[in-house]
Amino acid sequence: MKKVLSLILALALLMGVTSALADPTKIDGVSERNIKINTAGLNAEPDDVIAQGISPTTGRKLAELETPDGFLGVAVTGKYQPIMVQITNSVNGIGVNKKGEAYQYAPINASYADVVYECLQKEAGNETRMSMVFCDLLPDYVGFVRSTRATHARIRQEWNCAFCTSGYSMADVPDEWKKFGVKNPQGASPDDPGLVYVGDYPKVWKDYVWRLYPQATPNNEVFMLADIAQNIIPKDHKAANHTWLFSEELPEGGDDAEIIYVTFGHKYETDSRLEYDPETNLYTRWCQVQKSEDKSYKDTQLVNARTKMVQIEGQPQRRLVCDSRDLNVDVTFSNIIVQSIDMYWEGGSRPDPELTGTGNADYFMGGKHYAGVWERKDYNERTVFYGEDGNEIKLQPGKTLIIQMPVREAWGRTKLQPNPDRSVTYE
């Protein structure tokens, strides 16, 4: 009998070791999931949701949000006016300066973004860009603002919101805006500023765009978001209804997933992992840093920000300066969505993604993984994310990270092929 018990114990221990050594589960972004979609359409109007004291973009109780001085947004004004901002992710939004100090490129006030899209910027896999949607709270400053590709114009369209960028690809983005009926910012005027604000053009928004000194270009452009919302966005502009569904309860089913590994193709520049904390019910983004320990993705806040004249290459220029940059807050998320997409690459490694149609979607909430699909019928409609039951999935109240992961790629319009350098796995 003792031998039998010993054998059972040994097998149990072996199974435990085998389980611990098991490879992470890889998301299959290509195979059809045979989910019958119950088309959702639009949810309740944002103003109706706000009237109930709830955010339409995060599902949070607006009265419970802290509202720093100088901030605007739904929690302050009660007005639904989302703004999307192109934020750098150079060296994974961390970076090390010449003094060996980390967080050279840490984003400014990114922890206040309701929704963050991470999109591949270069075919080599060495750069992604963050498109951040602010609505609950519009900070006084946000940065570091970077340029736009066709990807981001297509994402912005489903929000029909104001958009801040430091520049854009002339080869394709103006054509995207024209197709969508969006005013090219080069034609902006005080009477007709449009919805796209570009730091490279000293037009009607020039007083709200600054470069932080002595931070090096190109990762130094900062936009005064609250002032833009108050002074530039046309007063009669109505952003698209982008209300999502939220629930305190998790969906049924799912499998355990406390760590998510995101691989775009470069260990230090773009790859990351997201770790779930059951005490906070939040995911923290971690990145590998050369010659250092892994570091979390942090927010930076400017202390005593102001403009002043400085000498640059012997010439006096006005720049934004601050006493210091606080790095006390991790940028965390309640929901992680992996949106599997097809990606075409055009000349000069410009992304040309398919963001309409359907595809696989995977959700991470509350330490669990759920499989589903996404659908977007037209660029003027919102992307709807569906669960395994075919109904629009209900997210956890809080902020959401949407990772647009290319699962098939091609140059030009050649045949799409899987790219082994891209993957999302979890354990």
Buried (B, 14 or more C-beta within 10 A) or exposed (E): EEEEEEEEEEEEEEEEEEEEEEEBBEBEBEEEBEBEBEEBEEBBEBBEBBEEEBBBBBBBEBEEBEEEEBBBBBBBEEEBBBBBBBBBBBBBBBBBEEEEEBBBBBBBBBBBBBBBBBBBBBBBBBBBBBBBBBBBBBBBBBBBBBBBBBBBBBBBBBBBBBBBBBBBBEEBBBEBBEEBEBBBBEEBEEEEBBBBBBBBBEBBBEEBBBBBBEBEEBBBBBBBBBBBBBEBBEEEEEBBBBBBBBEEEBBEEBEEBBBBBBBBBBEBBBBBBBBBEEEEBBBBBBBBBEEEEEBBBBBBBBEEBEEEEBEEEEEEEEBBBBEEBEBEBBBBBBBBBBBBBBBBBBEEEBBBBBBBEBBBBBBBBBBBBBBBBBBBEEBEBBBBBBBBBBBBBBBBBBBBBBBBBBBBBBEEEEEBEEBEBBBBBBB
